[in-house]
Each structure stands twice: as structure tokens, then as C-alpha cells.
Amino acid sequence: MAKEVKKSVLYIYGTKEDGDTRRRSYHNLVNNVGAEKLSAFGKIIGELSGEETQDIEIVETSMVKD
């Protein structure tokens, strides 16, 4: 029986103290979570990092496994 698997990757772009941009990535996050919740999670991670968050990017993929 085929099963659909969904995976999400969260990219958080932040500014370090020296002005350089850092991209943090979080792979294989919880399945079937909406973009709003992932974005909120990204904002929390940005706050905890102490860096100014410039952008949050969410990439969702799905595949069918036999």
C-alpha cells in the first residue's frame, strides 16, 4: 500500500553582530504542520539565537512510498 510522506525544511536567515548573514536550516520537521506554525517556530528560534531575523523560508516536499 502506497503512503504519502511529507517533509519540511525551515531556513532562517539572520544577521550576525558583524553584519554578515547566516542561514540556519532545520530538516525533517514534524509532518503535516502548517506554514503558520513553522513560521512561528522560526521566529522563536531567531529570538533564541540573539540574531536579527531577516527572512524565514519554508520548503515542503511530498513523496509516495510503496
Order of alpha helices (4+ residues) and beta strands (2+ residues): beta-beta-alpha-beta
